Amino acid sequence: MIGIKCFNSHCQGESHKATGKPCQDFSFSIKTEGYAIAMVSDGHGGERYFRSDVGSKIAVEVAHRCLVEFAEGISPSLFADLPSTPVGIGDTYHPELQRLVEAIVVGWRNAVLEHATANPLTETEQLISNPKDDHEWEKTYGCTLIATLLTPQFWLAFQIGDGKCVVIDKEGVPCEPIPWDDKCFLNKTTSICDTDAAREFRYCIGGKESFPIAVFMGSDGIDDSFGEEENLYNFYIQLAKGFAKDGYEATIADLIATLPVLSKRGSQDDMSVAGWYEDNALSHISQKMSEWQLSRLKAKQESLSTKIASVWHQIIFKGTTKETKRSMFDELMRYGNEKNVINKRILLIKNKSENGN
């Protein structure tokens, strides 16, 4: 895969450091002449999932093996002319993709059963587990999985559970190609340990004409640290710009240093990020990524200006009590502060863009 670079990084979350809980996230990436693979897996943090750190590593190992077999065994032209196609739960799967996710689920179950057999539950673990549940041994290893495969003819990304996959297209615009699963809400998520896991995967697949310039994926510890979708997109855009401007080694070093800080200031959760990008093309769309960021910031700027004008109109032309006016002035202050932050971000992006950053 000439011109393609892969990356991955994961770290223990701040809350896990405080409680002595191991890092339950795991990430992986690899590039060969015939394919590029990247993935992240997030072990469930609940008490009953006490072996999910092992489960996430097994998920990545099994998915890697299955994806290699898939890439080497499938006809290279099968998806070559396919447009970028998202497929959600309940939609029709391509038979080859259905077999792929089934192989991953079966392989994971066999591997965790082998681990459970070789490492029987301790007395403490037995107190936590539910002996009445026939699938309890699987659930103790429960985890999510997001993975992507790139070949010269096609690319695909698939997922079970929460976390996000974000791609940047040839116009420098970020989006999420994999349909969201509404079952993933707050602290609930679908999982590879579910009894019907193979039918809960969602994916996106496309031919060579629909290749994105970059693919990023992260566990929900990343998502929860940014709140708004747009902030998450900006995080990945800045990572992409880092690769384009500062190069691979420097950007990876910065990412490794940033994740623990992000966990501490944000979700407190484990962090994992992985993906791949087309090196030369990424440099060429840096300006377009900046244009996208500026367009979104200017839209927010205009929205805040409208809100400020509306509040002033109410203060000047409508009779209000002192308490209401005080509340309105507080609102004006909040909108003004938000607008100042946006103005500074716009200036920063413009200055960096003018300086070729």
Sine and cosine of phi, psi and omega as CSV:
sin_phi,cos_phi,sin_psi,cos_psi,sin_omega,cos_omega
0.00,0.00,0.99,0.11,-0.04,-1.00
-0.91,0.41,0.74,-0.67,0.06,-1.00
1.00,0.10,-0.07,1.00,0.00,-1.00
-0.99,-0.13,0.69,-0.72,0.08,-1.00
-0.81,-0.59,0.65,-0.76,0.01,-1.00
-0.94,-0.34,0.36,-0.93,0.04,-1.00
-0.43,-0.90,0.36,-0.93,0.14,-0.99
-0.27,-0.96,0.44,-0.90,0.06,-1.00
-0.31,-0.95,0.57,-0.82,0.09,-1.00
-0.54,-0.84,0.41,-0.91,-0.02,-1.00
-0.49,-0.87,0.36,-0.93,0.06,-1.00
-0.94,0.34,0.68,-0.73,0.00,-1.00
-0.97,0.25,0.38,-0.92,-0.04,-1.00
-0.87,0.49,-0.66,0.75,0.00,-1.00
-0.93,0.38,-0.53,0.85,0.03,-1.00
-0.95,0.32,-0.56,0.83,0.07,-1.00
-0.89,0.45,-0.66,0.75,-0.06,-1.00
-0.93,0.37,-0.52,0.85,-0.06,-1.00
-0.98,-0.20,-0.06,1.00,-0.02,-1.00
0.98,0.22,0.25,0.97,0.02,-1.00
-0.98,0.18,0.67,-0.74,-0.02,-1.00
-0.94,0.35,0.29,-0.96,0.12,-0.99
-0.92,0.39,0.84,-0.55,-0.03,-1.00
-0.98,-0.19,0.01,1.00,0.10,-0.99
-1.00,-0.01,0.47,-0.88,0.12,-0.99
-0.54,-0.84,0.62,-0.78,-0.01,-1.00
-0.74,-0.67,0.33,-0.94,-0.07,-1.00
-0.33,-0.95,0.53,-0.85,0.14,-0.99
-0.42,-0.91,0.48,-0.87,0.01,-1.00
-0.40,-0.91,0.56,-0.83,0.08,-1.00
-0.76,-0.65,0.71,-0.70,0.10,-1.00
-0.81,-0.59,-0.11,-0.99,0.04,-1.00
-0.92,0.39,-0.44,0.90,-0.11,-0.99
-0.97,-0.23,-0.24,0.97,-0.06,-1.00
-0.26,-0.97,0.27,-0.96,0.16,-0.99
-0.77,-0.64,0.67,-0.74,-0.03,-1.00
-0.73,-0.69,0.66,-0.75,0.10,-0.99
-0.55,-0.84,0.53,-0.85,0.00,-1.00
-0.30,-0.95,0.35,-0.94,0.12,-0.99
-0.71,-0.70,0.53,-0.85,0.08,-1.00
-0.69,-0.72,0.68,-0.73,-0.07,-1.00
-0.87,-0.49,0.94,-0.35,0.07,-1.00
-0.94,0.35,0.63,-0.78,-0.03,-1.00
-0.92,0.39,0.64,-0.77,-0.10,-0.99
-1.00,0.02,-0.14,0.99,-0.05,-1.00
-0.92,0.40,0.32,-0.95,-0.09,-1.00
-0.86,0.50,-0.60,0.80,-0.08,-1.00
-0.96,0.28,-0.25,0.97,-0.04,-1.00
-0.99,-0.16,0.78,0.62,-0.18,-0.98
-0.96,0.28,-0.14,0.99,0.09,-1.00
-0.90,-0.43,0.40,0.92,-0.07,-1.00
-0.94,0.33,-0.35,0.94,0.10,-1.00
-0.91,0.42,-0.59,0.81,0.09,-1.00
-0.95,0.30,-0.65,0.76,-0.02,-1.00
-0.87,0.49,-0.62,0.78,-0.01,-1.00
-0.93,0.37,-0.62,0.78,0.04,-1.00
-0.91,0.41,-0.66,0.75,0.03,-1.00
-0.90,0.43,-0.65,0.76,0.02,-1.00
-0.85,0.53,-0.69,0.72,0.00,-1.00
-0.93,0.38,-0.69,0.73,0.01,-1.00
-0.88,0.47,-0.72,0.70,-0.02,-1.00
-0.92,0.39,-0.70,0.71,0.00,-1.00
-0.89,0.46,-0.62,0.78,0.06,-1.00
-0.86,0.51,-0.76,0.65,0.00,-1.00
-0.87,0.49,-0.70,0.71,-0.03,-1.00
-0.92,0.38,-0.60,0.80,0.01,-1.00
-0.93,0.36,-0.60,0.80,0.07,-1.00
-0.89,0.46,-0.72,0.69,0.03,-1.00
-0.88,0.47,-0.63,0.77,0.02,-1.00
-0.90,0.43,-0.74,0.67,-0.04,-1.00
-0.90,0.44,-0.62,0.79,-0.06,-1.00
-1.00,0.09,-0.34,0.94,-0.09,-1.00
-0.98,-0.21,-0.32,0.95,-0.08,-1.00
-1.00,0.06,0.45,-0.89,0.06,-1.00
-0.91,0.42,0.82,-0.58,-0.06,-1.00
-0.85,0.53,-0.44,0.90,-0.08,-1.00
-1.00,-0.05,-0.01,1.00,-0.13,-0.99
-0.85,0.52,-0.67,0.74,-0.03,-1.00
-0.91,-0.42,0.19,0.98,-0.18,-0.98
-0.85,0.53,-0.61,0.79,-0.08,-1.00
-0.97,-0.24,0.22,0.98,-0.05,-1.00
-0.98,0.18,0.76,-0.65,0.11,-0.99
-0.94,0.35,0.25,-0.97,0.01,-1.00
-0.89,0.46,0.90,-0.43,-0.16,-0.99
-0.83,-0.55,0.93,-0.36,0.07,-1.00
-0.99,0.13,0.64,-0.77,0.00,-1.00
-0.74,-0.67,0.85,-0.52,-0.04,-1.00
-0.98,-0.21,-0.04,-1.00,0.02,-1.00
-0.88,0.48,0.72,-0.69,0.02,-1.00
1.00,0.00,-0.29,0.96,0.07,-1.00
-0.98,0.21,0.27,-0.96,-0.04,-1.00
-0.96,0.28,0.82,-0.58,0.05,-1.00
-1.00,0.03,0.53,-0.85,0.22,-0.98
-0.94,0.33,0.69,-0.72,-0.07,-1.00
-0.80,0.60,-0.61,0.79,-0.01,-1.00
-0.92,0.40,-0.62,0.79,0.01,-1.00
-0.96,0.29,-0.58,0.82,0.06,-1.00
-0.89,0.46,-0.67,0.74,0.02,-1.00
-0.91,0.41,-0.57,0.82,0.01,-1.00
-0.89,0.46,-0.79,0.62,-0.05,-1.00
-0.93,0.37,-0.55,0.84,0.07,-1.00
-0.90,0.44,-0.65,0.76,0.02,-1.00
-0.90,0.43,-0.61,0.79,0.02,-1.00
-0.91,0.41,-0.72,0.70,-0.02,-1.00
-0.90,0.44,-0.73,0.68,0.01,-1.00
-0.90,0.44,-0.68,0.73,0.01,-1.00
-0.88,0.47,-0.64,0.77,0.03,-1.00
-0.91,0.42,-0.71,0.70,-0.01,-1.00
-0.88,0.47,-0.67,0.74,0.02,-1.00
-0.90,0.44,-0.65,0.76,-0.04,-1.00
-0.94,0.34,-0.64,0.76,0.01,-1.00
-0.95,0.30,-0.51,0.86,0.09,-1.00
-0.91,0.42,-0.66,0.75,0.04,-1.00
-0.88,0.47,-0.68,0.74,0.02,-1.00
-0.91,0.42,-0.67,0.74,-0.01,-1.00
-0.91,0.42,-0.58,0.81,0.02,-1.00
-0.93,0.37,-0.65,0.76,-0.01,-1.00
-0.98,0.21,-0.34,0.94,-0.03,-1.00
-0.75,-0.66,0.98,0.20,-0.03,-1.00
-0.84,0.54,0.43,-0.90,0.00,-1.00
-0.87,0.50,0.67,-0.74,0.10,-1.00
-0.97,0.25,0.16,-0.99,0.02,-1.00
-0.87,0.49,-0.64,0.77,0.02,-1.00
-0.90,0.43,-0.69,0.73,0.00,-1.00
-0.91,0.41,-0.58,0.81,0.03,-1.00
-0.89,0.45,-0.56,0.83,0.02,-1.00
-0.92,0.39,-0.51,0.86,-0.03,-1.00
-0.99,0.14,-0.60,0.80,-0.12,-0.99
-0.96,0.28,0.28,-0.96,0.00,-1.00
-0.96,-0.28,0.98,-0.21,-0.07,-1.00
-0.92,0.40,-0.29,0.96,-0.02,-1.00
-0.99,0.14,-0.21,0.98,-0.02,-1.00
-1.00,-0.08,0.90,-0.45,-0.03,-1.00
-0.91,0.42,-0.36,0.93,-0.04,-1.00
-0.97,-0.24,0.26,0.97,-0.07,-1.00
-0.87,0.49,-0.63,0.78,-0.03,-1.00
-0.88,0.47,-0.54,0.84,0.06,-1.00
-0.95,0.32,-0.68,0.74,-0.10,-0.99
-0.92,0.39,-0.48,0.88,0.03,-1.00
-0.89,0.45,-0.36,0.93,0.00,-1.00
-0.98,-0.20,0.15,0.99,-0.18,-0.98
-0.83,0.55,0.61,-0.79,-0.02,-1.00
-0.31,-0.95,0.25,-0.97,0.11,-0.99
-0.99,-0.13,0.10,-0.99,0.04,-1.00
-0.42,-0.91,0.75,-0.67,0.18,-0.98
-0.79,-0.61,0.77,-0.64,-0.04,-1.00
-0.62,-0.79,0.43,-0.90,0.05,-1.00
-0.64,-0.77,0.56,-0.83,0.03,-1.00
-0.76,-0.65,0.72,-0.69,0.09,-1.00
-0.82,-0.57,0.78,-0.62,0.13,-0.99
-0.83,-0.56,0.15,-0.99,0.03,-1.00
-0.89,0.46,-0.32,0.95,-0.09,-1.00
-0.96,-0.29,-0.44,0.90,-0.04,-1.00
-0.38,-0.92,0.22,-0.97,0.10,-1.00
-0.67,-0.74,0.45,-0.89,0.08,-1.00
-0.53,-0.85,0.43,-0.90,0.09,-1.00
-0.65,-0.76,0.67,-0.74,0.01,-1.00
-0.60,-0.80,0.29,-0.96,-0.19,-0.98
-0.37,-0.93,0.57,-0.82,0.28,-0.96
-0.75,-0.67,0.76,-0.65,-0.02,-1.00
0.99,-0.12,-0.24,-0.97,-0.05,-1.00
-1.00,-0.01,-0.27,-0.96,-0.23,-0.97
1.00,0.00,0.17,-0.98,-0.05,-1.00
-0.73,-0.69,0.57,-0.82,0.18,-0.98
-0.93,-0.37,0.83,-0.56,-0.03,-1.00
-0.84,-0.55,0.76,-0.65,0.06,-1.00
-0.90,-0.43,0.43,-0.90,0.12,-0.99
-0.90,-0.44,0.85,-0.52,-0.10,-1.00
-1.00,0.06,-0.11,-0.99,-0.09,-1.00
-0.93,0.37,-0.26,0.97,0.04,-1.00
-0.99,-0.13,0.11,0.99,0.02,-1.00
0.98,0.20,0.29,0.96,-0.05,-1.00
-0.98,-0.18,0.79,-0.61,0.03,-1.00
-1.00,0.08,0.50,-0.87,0.09,-1.00
-0.33,-0.94,0.17,-0.99,0.06,-1.00
-0.95,-0.31,0.95,-0.32,-0.11,-0.99
-0.98,0.19,-0.38,0.92,-0.03,-1.00
-1.00,-0.02,0.80,-0.60,0.02,-1.00
-0.84,0.54,0.58,-0.82,0.01,-1.00
-0.98,0.19,0.46,-0.89,0.03,-1.00
-0.96,-0.30,0.91,-0.42,-0.05,-1.00
-0.91,0.41,-0.22,0.97,0.07,-1.00
-0.95,0.32,-0.32,0.95,0.04,-1.00
-1.00,0.05,0.98,-0.17,-0.10,-1.00
-0.56,-0.83,0.78,-0.63,-0.05,-1.00
0.82,0.58,-0.87,-0.48,-0.05,-1.00
-0.99,-0.14,0.26,0.97,0.02,-1.00
-0.96,-0.27,0.58,-0.81,0.01,-1.00
-0.42,-0.91,0.48,-0.88,0.18,-0.98
-0.95,0.30,0.29,-0.96,-0.18,-0.98
-0.47,-0.88,0.43,-0.90,0.06,-1.00
-0.92,0.39,-0.25,0.97,0.05,-1.00
-1.00,0.06,-0.07,1.00,0.03,-1.00
-0.90,0.43,0.51,-0.86,-0.03,-1.00
-0.91,0.42,-0.46,0.89,0.01,-1.00
-0.91,-0.41,0.59,0.80,-0.14,-0.99
-0.84,0.54,-0.64,0.77,-0.08,-1.00
-0.87,0.49,-0.43,0.90,-0.01,-1.00
-1.00,-0.06,-0.01,1.00,-0.01,-1.00
-0.98,-0.19,0.00,1.00,0.05,-1.00
-0.96,0.29,0.56,-0.83,0.18,-0.98
-0.85,-0.53,0.37,-0.93,-0.01,-1.00
-0.39,-0.92,0.16,-0.99,0.15,-0.99
-0.70,-0.72,0.67,-0.74,0.00,-1.00
-0.66,-0.75,0.56,-0.83,-0.01,-1.00
-0.40,-0.92,0.40,-0.92,0.04,-1.00
-0.99,0.17,-0.04,-1.00,-0.14,-0.99
-0.91,0.41,-0.40,0.92,0.02,-1.00
-0.97,0.24,-0.26,0.97,-0.04,-1.00
-0.96,-0.29,0.25,0.97,0.00,-1.00
-0.84,0.54,0.76,-0.65,0.18,-0.98
-0.96,0.26,0.24,-0.97,0.06,-1.00
-0.99,0.15,-0.52,0.85,0.00,-1.00
-0.49,-0.87,0.55,-0.83,0.07,-1.00
-0.80,-0.60,0.79,-0.62,0.04,-1.00
-0.84,-0.55,0.58,-0.82,0.13,-0.99
-0.63,-0.78,0.58,-0.82,-0.02,-1.00
-0.56,-0.83,0.45,-0.89,0.05,-1.00
-0.95,0.31,0.17,-0.99,-0.07,-1.00
-0.92,0.38,-0.29,0.96,0.11,-0.99
-0.88,0.48,-0.55,0.83,0.08,-1.00
-0.94,0.33,-0.79,0.61,-0.06,-1.00
-0.83,0.55,-0.73,0.68,-0.09,-1.00
-0.92,0.40,-0.30,0.96,0.01,-1.00
-0.99,0.17,-0.28,0.96,-0.08,-1.00
-0.94,-0.35,-0.29,0.96,0.03,-1.00
0.94,0.35,-1.00,-0.10,-0.05,-1.00
-0.91,0.41,0.61,-0.79,0.01,-1.00
-0.82,0.57,-0.65,0.76,-0.05,-1.00
-0.89,0.46,-0.59,0.81,0.03,-1.00
-0.91,0.41,-0.61,0.80,0.07,-1.00
-0.90,0.44,-0.69,0.72,0.03,-1.00
-0.86,0.51,-0.67,0.75,0.00,-1.00
-0.90,0.43,-0.57,0.82,0.05,-1.00
-0.87,0.49,-0.72,0.69,-0.02,-1.00
-0.95,0.30,-0.55,0.84,0.07,-1.00
-0.89,0.45,-0.68,0.73,0.02,-1.00
-0.90,0.43,-0.59,0.81,0.07,-1.00
-0.90,0.43,-0.68,0.74,0.03,-1.00
-0.90,0.45,-0.67,0.74,0.03,-1.00
-0.90,0.43,-0.57,0.82,0.06,-1.00
-0.89,0.47,-0.72,0.70,0.04,-1.00
-0.86,0.51,-0.66,0.75,-0.05,-1.00
-0.94,0.35,-0.65,0.76,-0.10,-0.99
-1.00,-0.03,-0.75,0.66,-0.15,-0.99
-1.00,-0.10,-0.22,0.98,0.01,-1.00
1.00,-0.03,0.17,-0.99,-0.13,-0.99
-0.91,0.42,-0.81,0.58,-0.13,-0.99
-0.87,0.48,-0.73,0.68,-0.03,-1.00
-0.91,0.41,-0.63,0.78,-0.03,-1.00
-0.94,0.33,-0.63,0.77,0.05,-1.00
-0.90,0.44,-0.68,0.74,0.04,-1.00
-0.87,0.49,-0.66,0.75,0.03,-1.00
-0.92,0.39,-0.64,0.77,0.02,-1.00
-0.89,0.45,-0.71,0.71,0.01,-1.00
-0.87,0.49,-0.62,0.78,0.02,-1.00
-0.96,0.27,-0.50,0.87,-0.09,-1.00
-0.98,0.20,-0.61,0.79,-0.12,-0.99
-0.84,0.54,-0.73,0.69,0.04,-1.00
-0.89,0.46,-0.59,0.81,0.02,-1.00
-0.92,0.39,-0.67,0.74,0.03,-1.00
-0.89,0.46,-0.65,0.76,0.04,-1.00
-0.89,0.46,-0.69,0.73,-0.04,-1.00
-0.91,0.42,-0.66,0.75,-0.05,-1.00
-1.00,0.08,-0.36,0.93,-0.10,-1.00
-0.94,-0.35,-0.92,-0.39,-0.18,-0.98
-0.96,0.28,-0.31,0.95,-0.08,-1.00
0.95,0.32,0.03,1.00,-0.10,-0.99
-1.00,-0.02,0.21,-0.98,0.16,-0.99
-0.85,0.53,0.43,-0.90,-0.03,-1.00
-0.80,-0.60,0.71,-0.71,0.14,-0.99
-0.56,-0.83,0.69,-0.73,-0.01,-1.00
-0.66,-0.75,0.61,-0.79,0.07,-1.00
-0.42,-0.91,0.24,-0.97,0.05,-1.00
0.26,-0.97,-0.19,-0.98,0.07,-1.00
-0.54,-0.84,0.33,-0.94,0.03,-1.00
-0.47,-0.88,0.38,-0.92,0.05,-1.00
-1.00,-0.06,0.93,-0.37,-0.23,-0.97
-0.85,0.52,-0.83,0.55,-0.06,-1.00
-0.91,0.42,-0.67,0.74,-0.03,-1.00
-0.91,0.42,-0.56,0.83,-0.01,-1.00
-0.88,0.47,-0.64,0.77,0.03,-1.00
-0.89,0.45,-0.57,0.82,-0.06,-1.00
-0.97,0.26,-0.36,0.93,-0.04,-1.00
-0.95,-0.30,0.20,0.98,0.03,-1.00
-0.84,0.54,-0.68,0.74,0.01,-1.00
-0.90,0.44,-0.63,0.78,0.01,-1.00
-0.92,0.40,-0.59,0.80,0.06,-1.00
-0.90,0.44,-0.64,0.77,0.05,-1.00
-0.90,0.43,-0.62,0.78,0.02,-1.00
-0.90,0.44,-0.63,0.77,0.04,-1.00
-0.90,0.44,-0.71,0.70,0.01,-1.00
-0.87,0.50,-0.70,0.72,-0.02,-1.00
-0.90,0.43,-0.63,0.77,-0.01,-1.00
-0.89,0.45,-0.64,0.77,0.01,-1.00
-0.94,0.34,-0.64,0.77,0.01,-1.00
-0.92,0.39,-0.64,0.77,0.01,-1.00
-0.92,0.39,-0.56,0.83,0.06,-1.00
-0.90,0.43,-0.65,0.76,0.06,-1.00
-0.91,0.40,-0.63,0.77,0.01,-1.00
-0.87,0.49,-0.71,0.70,0.01,-1.00
-0.91,0.41,-0.64,0.77,0.02,-1.00
-0.89,0.46,-0.67,0.74,0.01,-1.00
-0.92,0.39,-0.61,0.79,0.04,-1.00
-0.88,0.47,-0.65,0.76,0.04,-1.00
-0.90,0.45,-0.68,0.74,0.01,-1.00
-0.90,0.44,-0.67,0.74,0.01,-1.00
-0.89,0.45,-0.69,0.72,0.01,-1.00
-0.90,0.44,-0.62,0.78,0.00,-1.00
-0.91,0.42,-0.67,0.74,0.01,-1.00
-0.91,0.41,-0.69,0.72,0.03,-1.00
-0.87,0.49,-0.62,0.78,0.00,-1.00
-0.89,0.46,-0.67,0.75,0.02,-1.00
-0.91,0.41,-0.63,0.78,-0.01,-1.00
-0.92,0.40,-0.66,0.75,-0.11,-0.99
-0.99,0.16,-0.67,0.74,-0.18,-0.98
-0.96,-0.26,-0.12,0.99,-0.01,-1.00
-0.86,-0.51,0.69,-0.72,0.01,-1.00
-0.93,0.37,0.78,-0.62,-0.02,-1.00
-0.66,-0.75,0.40,-0.92,0.06,-1.00
-0.97,0.23,0.23,-0.97,0.03,-1.00
-0.87,0.49,-0.64,0.77,-0.01,-1.00
-0.91,0.42,-0.65,0.76,0.02,-1.00
-0.91,0.42,-0.68,0.74,0.02,-1.00
-0.89,0.45,-0.63,0.77,0.03,-1.00
-0.88,0.48,-0.67,0.75,0.03,-1.00
-0.90,0.44,-0.63,0.78,0.00,-1.00
-0.92,0.39,-0.65,0.76,0.03,-1.00
-0.91,0.40,-0.57,0.82,0.10,-1.00
-0.89,0.46,-0.63,0.78,0.02,-1.00
-0.91,0.42,-0.68,0.73,0.05,-1.00
-0.86,0.50,-0.66,0.75,0.01,-1.00
-0.89,0.46,-0.68,0.73,-0.01,-1.00
-0.91,0.42,-0.71,0.71,0.02,-1.00
-0.89,0.45,-0.65,0.76,0.00,-1.00
-0.89,0.45,-0.67,0.75,0.03,-1.00
-0.90,0.44,-0.68,0.74,0.03,-1.00
-0.88,0.48,-0.66,0.75,-0.01,-1.00
-0.92,0.39,-0.62,0.79,0.04,-1.00
-0.89,0.46,-0.66,0.75,0.04,-1.00
-0.88,0.47,-0.69,0.72,0.01,-1.00
-0.91,0.42,-0.66,0.75,0.03,-1.00
-0.85,0.52,-0.66,0.75,0.01,-1.00
-0.91,0.41,-0.65,0.76,0.02,-1.00
-0.91,0.42,-0.63,0.78,0.04,-1.00
-0.88,0.47,-0.72,0.69,0.02,-1.00
-0.89,0.46,-0.66,0.75,0.01,-1.00
-0.88,0.48,-0.73,0.69,0.00,-1.00
-0.91,0.42,-0.65,0.76,0.01,-1.00
-0.90,0.44,-0.68,0.73,-0.01,-1.00
-0.90,0.43,-0.69,0.73,0.01,-1.00
-0.91,0.42,-0.63,0.77,-0.01,-1.00
-0.92,0.40,-0.66,0.75,0.01,-1.00
-0.92,0.40,-0.50,0.86,0.00,-1.00
-1.00,-0.01,0.10,0.99,0.04,-1.00
0.98,0.21,0.40,0.92,0.00,-1.00
-0.98,-0.20,0.00,0.00,0.00,0.00
